[in-house]
Amino acid sequence: MTNDEAFQDFIHPLTHEIIGKNERNEATYGGHARWDWDHENSLLTFSDPDNSTLRIKVTVVGTTQGNSWQWSWANRNFEAHTKLGMEQVRDFGKASGYDQLISPFAEADEYTGWEMTAVAAHVLKALGSYRFPTELGYCYLIYREIEVIPSNLDDIPGAMKGKLVAAPGVDLTEPTGVVWDAEQTPPKPEITH
């Protein structure tokens, strides 16, 4: 069996594994109309007026451009904090003898990005994965941590609700410059994305 055949046998169940995780995430958290990528903080945010917002800490696995794949660990355009753990994937490739995991570049087809992402998700025990379009191809991510932000602020455990009652002479000026009147119901804070 060639290295390529052995690698294909290895990744086949992993692609089903990550598909299953992504389907469970969809069933658990619902669909979202919008996504936003924050490169500086390595955060992916999914938002929708009908669902809780998801703020996801991610690791960049790699990118495709045309028929080429590049691992994030080999891409100087990604800072170290955006590719956390990817050296473990490369080390796994060395230990397992899979050239595809240790070569910075690979020839790619429409499945390559997802296959490499499935391997990274398996090695790093990721919670899910996502890809988004770039100007020249796609960027592939794995989820390290998912934070759920309820869409209805009344659903936040421990949130204070009610009227503000302040003693005379208490300064009710917020840092934003807004001043509340005593016994006024505080406005609901807005969640911005």
HELIX and SHEET records of a PDB file:
HELIX    1   1 ASN A    3  TYR A   29  1                                  27    
HELIX    2   2 SER A   72  ALA A   74  5                                   3    
HELIX    3   3 ALA A   80  THR A   82  5                                   3    
HELIX    4   4 MET A   86  SER A   96  1                                  11    
HELIX    5   5 ASP A   99  LEU A  101  5                                   3    
HELIX    6   6 THR A  112  VAL A  123  1                                  12    
HELIX    7   7 LEU A  153  ASP A  155  5                                   3    
SHEET    1   A 5 ARG A  34  ASP A  38  0                                        
SHEET    2   A 5 LEU A  43  ASP A  48 -1                                        
SHEET    3   A 5 ASN A  51  GLN A  65 -1                                        
SHEET    4   A 5 SER A  68  TRP A  71 -1                                        
SHEET    5   A 5 PHE A 105  GLU A 107 -1                                        
SHEET    1   B 5 ARG A  34  ASP A  38  0                                        
SHEET    2   B 5 LEU A  43  ASP A  48 -1                                        
SHEET    3   B 5 ASN A  51  GLN A  65 -1                                        
SHEET    4   B 5 GLY A 137  ILE A 149 -1                                        
SHEET    5   B 5 SER A 129  PRO A 133 -1                                        
END                                                                             
